[in-house]
Amino acid sequence: MVVYLDQCAISCLAINGKCCQLNERLRKLLLKGHEEGAIVCPIPPETILETSGIPSKEDRMKVYRLQCELADVGGQLAAFKSIHKLINEESLAIARGLRHPSCFEFGAWHSVDDDQLAEQHWKKLVKSKEAMINRFSILCANIDVSSLNLNDARQGILKEHAAHVFRHIERLEKDLHPIREEHTHMGYDLACFLQDQRLSKIELAKLKEAIINRKWEAIPVIWYRGLLAAAREVDYRSPTPKKYDVNDEIDIPRMAVAMNSATVCITDRSMAALCNNVNRTMTAMSKKAHIDDWEPKVVFAIGDASNAADFIEAALARLEVEPCT
């Protein structure tokens, strides 16, 4: 069983676990499941960066030790790939007719005990968030604050993402270098990756065809990102709009990876509510449209540690009684 713990969750379990009986139960369950080879909690790349913002070196080390213990697989650390890496590799697989890439890789984490290095990493994150806030303030000038349903918002976001990528591929076909587009980097990183991979004109044309036929936007991690971003956009554009939270810019991509890759996801209360709202909406839409392949993802808030532990415990019990095939 793959369990996704975001930085909020792993911090609560590592730093406050022994102070909270519910968190301590979940922590012990995860450790026991890992020891028995039934659970692994790969390291999200965002956790490495965000942990640098914990002021206390002692607390940073607690997070580091617990996360590394839960991510250990035979002496190496399992890690989730970033959303950018997954999109790059999935796109390359389409262009070259390759198998779907793994969602996981082996990772390393070495900078937790160095206060100066941790501070440098944290400053980079703060600067990145400032740029996100500035970009959103520019985009807000053109936002129509009106009702918007989840499906329309999702289609709009996926269409915009695909259009950016399509334009970059056209540049590569003309042997032009990728360029950063104003207020967004969508497509730029992928174009740089594809350029480094030296795709042929035939392979680039195949990728363009996948975009036109909407096969590219159906890549699961792209689809989940579009769905979660759409749900948040609906919140921003409602008659009583939600206040912009720059952390959503980081949380939505990582939860897209989590929902794509993990059996159980544990995050903060706000993001868990967003994910579960998407689950309810998509379940209702699927039944109405007679779609059989939608399966709600299991997402818990760390504040709901008791129910998360109950679910994991029951799942582990089923694994023990199910015969091997």
N, C-alpha and C positions, 0 to 999 in steps of 0.2 A: 504494500500500500504506500503510495506517494502522498505525503502530507505537506502542503504549502504553508509555511509560517512567515507572515510578513514581519517587518522590523518591529512593529508594535507588539505583535504576538510573542516573538522570541524574547523581546526585552521583558515583557510581563512575566514570562515563564522563568527567565534566567535571573532577573533582579528581584522580582517581587513574589516569585513562586512560593517560597517558604513562609511568606507573610500572609498568603491567601490560600486557604484550604482548597478551594476549587481549582486554582491555578496549579497548586502542588499535585493534585490528583491527576490532572492532564499531563503535567510534566513527567510524573512517574510512569504513566501509561505509555507515553511516547518512548521513554527510555527503555521500558520493558519490551515494548514491541520491536524496537530497534535491536535490542540485545538478542531477541529471538529470531531476528532476520525477517520480520514481517512488516516493518515500517522503515522508511527512509525519508528524511526531510532535507532535500537538496538545498544548497545555499542560493537564495535569490541574489543577483548581482547588486540590487539596490541596497540590500542589507549591509554589504561591505562598506558602502559609501555612507549610509545614514548612521551606522554605528559610530562613525568618527565624530558625530555631533554630541555623543554622550560625554558630558564634562569629566566624569570620574573615570580614571584609568581602571580602577578596580571593577566598576560596573561594565566597562567595555570588555574587559577580560572575561567576565561572567557570561556575557552574550556570546563572545567568541568561543569559549569552551563548550557551552551547551550546543550551539549551532554546529560546531565541528564534530562533536560527538554524535549528533543525530544525523549528520551528513556522511559519516564515515562508511565507506564500502571497501572493505579489504585493504585498509591502509591509505586509501585515496579519498578525496572529498568530492561527493557528487554535487553538481551545481545546475541550476536552471540556466538555460541560455537566455540572453537578453532578447527582447522582442525584435530588435534590429537585426541581430544575428539570425534569428529564426526566419524573418522575412527574407533576408538575403539568401539563405540556404534553400528555402522553399522555392523562391523565384528561380534560382539556378537549376533546381531539380526540374521545374517545368520546362525551362529553356532547353535542357539537355536530356530530358526524358529519364532522369535519375529517380531512385527510390526516395521516399520522404525521409528527410533527415531526422535524427533523434532530437528530442526536446531537451536533452541533458548532455552535460559534458563534465570532465574532471576539472576542478577548480583549485585555486590556492588563495590563501588569505594570511598576510604576514604583517600588516601595518597597525594592528590594534594597540600594541603596547608602547608605541612611539607617539608621545603627546604632540610633538611638533609636526610630524607627518599627518597625524589625525586632524590637526587643526587646518593644515593645508587642504586636505580632502574636503573638509567641511566648508571652507571658504569657497571652493569651486562649486559646491552644491548650492550655497547661498547665492552666488553670482548667477548661476543657471536659473534659479527660481526668480531672481529679479528680472532676467530677460523674458521669462514666461509671463510675468505680470505685465510687463510693458507690451508684449505682443498681444495679450488679451485685451488690454485697454484700447489698443488700436482697432482690434476687431470689433469691440463693443460698439463702436460708432456706427457700424453697419448692421447690427443685429436687430431684427424685427421682433420686438417683445410681444409675442402672441402665442396662442396655443399651437402646439406641434405634437403629433403623435410619434410614438417610438419607431414605427416602421418607416415613416417618411424621413425622419431624422437619420436613421441608420442608412437608408439608401443614399441620402445626400452626402453623408460623411464618406461612405465607401466610394461613391462616384468621384468626389473631390480627390481622395487619396489616389485612386486609379488614374485620374487625369494627370496628376503631377508626375506619376511614374511613367505614364505613356509619353509625355513630352520629353522626359529625360532620355527614354529609349530612342526616340526619334533623333535626338542630338547624337547619341552614340552611333546610330546608323550612318550619320553624316560625318563621323570621325571628329565630332566636336566634344570638348571636355564638359563634364557636368558643371552646372552653375547653381549656386544657392539662390532660391527664389525668396522674394521679400516676405517677411513675417512667417515663413514656414520652411522646414527642412525636409518635408515629405518628398521622397523620391531621390533626394540628393545622395544620401548615404548608400542607398541601393545602387544608384547609377555608378558611384565610385567603385563599389564592390564588383559590379558587372564589368566595368572597364578593366579592373585588375585581373579578372578571370579571362579576359580576352575572348569574349563571346563572338562567334561568327555572325555575319549578317543574317544567315538562316536562323540561328538560335535567337537573335534579337527579334526577328519577325515572328517566330513561334511564341515568344513571350508577349508581343503586342497582340497577337491573335487571342491569347489566353485572357488578356485584359478586355478585349472587345467582347469576347464570349462570356465574360464575367466568371471565368474559372479562377483567375488570379485572386479576386476579392473573396472567393470562397475558401482560400487558405484559412484553416481554422483560427489561427492566432490573429489574423487580420479581421476576420469576421467577428471574433469576440471583442477586439478593440473597438470596432465600429459600433457594436451593440452597446457596450458600456459607455462609450463617448456619446452616443445618441441619447441614452437615458439621462446622462448628466446635462446634455444640451436642452432636453425637454425641461429639466429643472430650472435651467438658467433662463429659459424663454417662457416660463409659465406666467400667468397674471400676477402671481406672488413669487417672483424669481428667487432662487437660492443664491446666496452670496458666493462669488467666485472664490474658490480655494485652490491656490497654486499647487498644493499637494496632489490634487486630482491629476495633474499633468504627469506625475510620476506613478501614482497609484493605479490609474486606468490601464496603462500598458503592462504593468507587472501583474495586475489581476487578469488581464487577457492571457498572459502566459500561464498563470496559475489555473484558470478555468480550462485551458487547453491541455494542460499537462498533468494535473494533480487529481487524486481521488477525493481529497478533502482539502478545503482552503480555510485558513483561519486568519482573520484580518481585524481591522478596527471596526467600530460599530457603524460608522457612516458608510464605509465601503461595503461592508456586509449587507447593509440595508439596500444599497444600490444594486448589488448583485442579485439579491433575493427578489427585489422588485422586478428586475429583468427576468428572473426565473418564472415568476408568476405571470408576467405579461406574455412571455413567449409560450408558456404552457397553454394559456388561454387561446392565443393566436393559432398555435399548432392544432389544437382540437377543432377549432372553427374551420381551419383550412385543410383538415384531415392530413396533417403532416405527422408522420410516425417516427421520424428520426431525431426529434428534439428531446433531449434528456436533461432535466434541470441539474445544475452543478451543485454540489454540497458545499455551502459556504456558511461559516459560523463567525460571529464576533468573539474576540477573546474575552469579552465580558460575559459571554454565554459559555464559559469553559465547561460547565457541568454537562450541558447538552452535547457539546463537541466530544467530551470524553465518553458519554453514553453511546454516541453513534460509533466512535472508533472501537470501543470495547465490543459492541455487538458485531461490527464488521470483522474484527479479529476472531470472534467466536465462530462466525460462519466459515472463516478460512480454515479453522481447525477441524471442522466436521465435513467439509466438502472434499470428496475424493479427488485425487490427482488424475489428470487426463493426459 
